[in-house]
Amino acid sequence: MTQNYELIVKGIRNFENKVTVTLALRDKKTL
């Protein structure tokens, strides 16, 4: 159960990182 929770948390963080990167790239393109 704990391992599963850790995996979910890691997945969410990974997703957030990807979103931040895509937004940053998008901002650079618009600028």
C-alpha positions in Angstrom: 0.0 0.0 0.0 2.8 2.5 0.9 4.8 1.6 -2.2 1.7 2.2 -4.3 1.1 5.6 -2.7 4.8 6.6 -3.3 4.4 5.6 -7.0 1.3 7.8 -7.3 3.1 10.7 -5.7 6.1 10.3 -8.0 3.8 10.1 -11.0 2.0 13.3 -9.9 5.3 15.2 -9.5 6.5 13.9 -12.8 3.3 15.2 -14.4 3.7 18.6 -12.8 7.3 18.8 -14.0 6.2 18.0 -17.5 3.5 20.7 -17.4 5.9 23.3 -16.1 8.4 22.4 -18.9 5.7 22.6 -21.6 4.4 25.9 -20.2 8.0 27.3 -20.1 8.6 26.2 -23.7 5.3 27.7 -24.8 6.2 31.0 -23.1 9.5 31.1 -24.9 7.9 30.5 -28.2 5.3 33.2 -27.7 8.0 35.7 -26.6 
